[in-house]
Amino acid sequence: MELKKPLGALDVFCIAAGSMISSGLFVLPGLIFVLAGPAALLAYLLAGLLMIPSLLAQAELATAMPRAGGTYFFIERSLGPIGGTLAGLANWFSISFKSAFALVGMGAFAVLVFEHISPLQVKVVAVSCCMFFTVLNLVSVKAAGRVQIWLVMVLLAITGAYVVLGAARIEVHAYDRFMEKGWTALLAATGMVFISFGGLTKVASVSEEVKRPGRNIPLGMIAAFVVVSILYVLVVAVTVGLGVMSTDPESPSLTPISDGAGAFFGTPGVIILSIAALFAFITTANAGILSASRAPMAMSRDQLVPQFFARVNGRFQTPHYAILFTFAFMAAVILFMDLEELVKTASTLMLLLFVFVNVSLIIMRASRIHSYRPKFRCPGYPWMQVAAIVVYGFLIAEMGRLPLTICGMFLLVGLAWYVAYVRAKVKRRSALVRVVERIVDRKLGTGALESELKNILVERDNIVEDRFDHLIKECTILDIEGPTGYEEFFQQVAYQTSEHLHTSADSLYSQLVEREKESTTAIAPGLAIPHVIIQGEKKFDILLARCKRGIKFQESGPPVHVVFVLLGTRDERSFHLKSLMWIAQIANDPDFRERWTNARDQEELRNIILLAARERDGQG
């Protein structure tokens, strides 16, 4: 069953922004300040800059493959089932960890209101909130999106006011000894900050539920990243400048922004920013359950985990089993994990996931699959991706022994699951295989991935097939090495189409040759559209041909590599003219000739025509 598509650009913006503005802003700066001192400001700035390659890579991949599971789906289709298994689990765990971090962060603020609340009671409150948003997501994605919009707008207003009012109270001496902790501490802090940008992966996870994904996904993602990155840097700069954060590792400030508001606005400031923090934690938990649950759903569709995760509730059209399983995992994390361990592990998994994302983009581009057609293209390819992979690997190494140990165990468990469960079930061909084919010049599998991507594009672009599409699906395609003359070519055309049109091959051949002698049908360099009227009624056929070394239609003209042959009866004149118009639109695409020349086989040639941008007729 297909998911609804209720989410627009504003929803995408708010899912991403609401997921980023949470504990990463209201709790994490205190932990980062202990580690890096005043350079905590620089850690947030560096993390934001280092996120740009992954942001742009995800935007491209999400517009090409808007499917539930997002990041997992991209990686699985590019690296295959092994990479998909590891990436799917990393995606699901990292988003769940981040969302659990937001709910655990509520404890620090609950203490401000209820001084005598116990740690266990704090965790019970967090689990209860998690349960509430689980129910909300079970009932309606649209309702979850509407709640997200209101919460994020209030949150942006409050934090914006904090920056404006707090900037006037900054004390410059608070930035003395800016780099006293050194570069090693700064890099470790930068790695920890990556958890703050996990909201960008959440958007990709719900991309199947976004209307007009080619426009709304990159617009919402990039806008959220820019707004939130600027907000992060400004808020942390103001908070450092107010001098309210502790450098004591034993007692870090877990409410730094509220403490900062209290420094210039007293108790009302603490209350207002604490309310804003609660809004932030709520938006993250809401968006986290919404998006994290789509990872096991997508993996289930691909048989990487049991099938029940893919089931969609018949009444609400939401993946109820995936949502409930995500709730159970988040509740366990809230109850049993330490805050700092949670942050480091989540950030390390996030960095690992971003490595996979950038590798996936490189492989998808290198595969030259013709049905890979993103609406947004990442600039700076491939050097931006290569640099990001190297830097992320370095940051992972700087995260410390515990997160590296946990991630190593995670990889081992993922590989064990692949061997025990996935390997026997899944034989899907990935884009990586396509890259290998290009290197060794040998076809290693079927075109299943190309067909899947084609179907995704049809759904993404709301392509309603018309009569022309149906003819292209069934038509004969000649892929000729060449070179050859037009008479020899017409002999092949007549032989291939005569039976379907119930006419004589000799008669067709004679008509085609006579028509060509009257006036050449080579209408543009490298392109010819031979067309004749045949006897009978309600007959129309199309034949496509590619000749790599060219067909000679004219003695003095250039060889023809692209041929559309149109054969129809007189009563099909109107459709004949429409077909000529559609062919002109297809052939005028700047990328058409390159795609046609580089297509691997006849099915790729067919898909080039089926996926071409053109006006479509209302006929079925």
Steps between C-alpha positions, in 0.01 A plus 500: 500500500636846408552770760314832484689808375385779732835673563600821322810723507398659832452156654842391375656816643334448836581128523868576433518817710299354787727196503814712513385757758482286810749355744775588254428864582349500849715233669804415285678842513568443869670167427691646202618797711655262754686328218606796283453815712399819316591322174165320537377776268755388239400134545143582398620707206737226376238229539258709294754554223594131497131408468466679166623210280262256669213748488539551127560129434184407689301766318607357163437138596164580661373677187611207284359232732225640726428182692423412863822425684680776312868469585474123533328471161771702321781299652338161441437577134856621449706261719272196503344294783813494723538878493124538524477281809772695680373840384138419583588402854737799539232736369231359726721486809652848454162669454355306791801589718465869413130498577562318827767761581237771461265326741775429752593867480157584637622373838742787540219749453250308709733553795467877455124471558485203739810516717436170679417287198703176491704380200265206459197732494672715238548194280138395550388846382726471195362156412145631544567782254650248261182295529282804428681579174497135404119509517495826301713348223291183498185701433617759246821618332317820400404574861859438606616742229254772610610473863861525380437826312350681799764376743789597272366850432463570873847357559664718236331811640619434857859412410516798263395730783766341724771586247384861456462574873806303611738653242495831687624327822796313349831550685798483267734360767290183500679412175847531656716192454275399209702192398635404842377139463686449172413367156457140611224600742343721232485214248350262757241767585426554130432129464258506794310794350404290197208354695348847480465473121332160501169661406615516139495121477146499635373693200643241262327228702153646432571609140239257364234701684608836352299649215707646213819349649724636225428853624392468862774271633808706402319828573391390847829329588730781390283770657489311831875440496584866432256638757592253775877518439493879535280466808737246657804722456324816624342332805825329603694826442260691726501229767882481508514879515266508802744281693237268650648162404716288731835349400482235773472152341323374812221756484446628144218742436207303360275806467745753349249697292254533788788605726598760242145638486498515880818711493332790322127442557484326836252227589257588217785441254576160649134400479453620141813328370418185695161495327678552168729209582201279573352602164832406338511159665142437396566590133801269490316210658204553266712519186724220625222247535354618169824443308686229694208261461531526118844333506380155618197541273722552195732216603201271537383585149842382380492183715793611717285471815174306559207592276262624769699826531374601153132466583300823473191551714192479279316775685774759563747397225794512741765227558373402845734208575809702403383792718434276802838328466673838482316610816618186683864561404489870595340416836781251571765759413335758725485260795843339478759722326723773646461846340859554385532144367177549310628824339836358394354178364226680309748746348739222397218307332391822331850558363516140378166548329620818330803311366259247345288783353793663321629165371149428371486824304835425337385151401161612366664765283775263385248230408346728233163333543268690267203481733703669776371854444509721809319832485782653705868437425772533762767751392870425541467130412706286562769694687262632764387145580855361510613775737197444724567125523861561609405764759214292643732202536745716693226635729375146571852404611503798738172407674661276762516132590145443625306623195747326270454176692121530486509577127736209440257270678219651297681421175566143610137447600386650169728269301384201705137590428579527129664157494232330711185660358551722197746321273272209417199724433635793298678483164434860395743668263649832613648802322844380612457199270426745218827682569688168488326421169629824354854415611506139374263562204281206593135475604478336844128508576150607407365852460285480813651812658452702182135392482444583868648847458284552191186414698609740775537780245156430354349532847715799600415702188134388491543363148167374366571271207330585171466311174848602387649348817312175445629481144859560613464225764403248231695625200795333327842649569793440264849547640729488197876512515527628144591673286220438251300664222139608527375232258650218706357663813150523348514130416542427873220743590257342251581149620455595869168690463313331217352217705370731772343735245360209292655626181762389250864553591584567135227766480625672817856495375400653167300778670785586736760512222271703270423747781871543568584563136232771478639691797744388765357429845830589668366819655796590724866396529498140623117475516250356251123445520387284205119492485252361248124448467398135464180334383217415738340657807596557863858385459801678648844377597831647608849354459806640677853450374851587606794455264826556684706551183221668311245449221569685178174673400675755272823475306616842613329509840626380839424142612180448699519338845142556624197383302127514578294315238126582493261276308125574503178498306338818369242516780788522753622827349426702812691263727780490242544878528491487881767230495722720283456782750586275798805359322621856434461582871695187598778553246544866601599405855868605536587166662308277260780428252751411772253270675405333172864445403602361840196277562610148578223301332158516338312535828705804595419651160132435567520659846668810361188566292253401774662729757560794269340831590218577257137600487266206544172429328180415683454178304545172693 
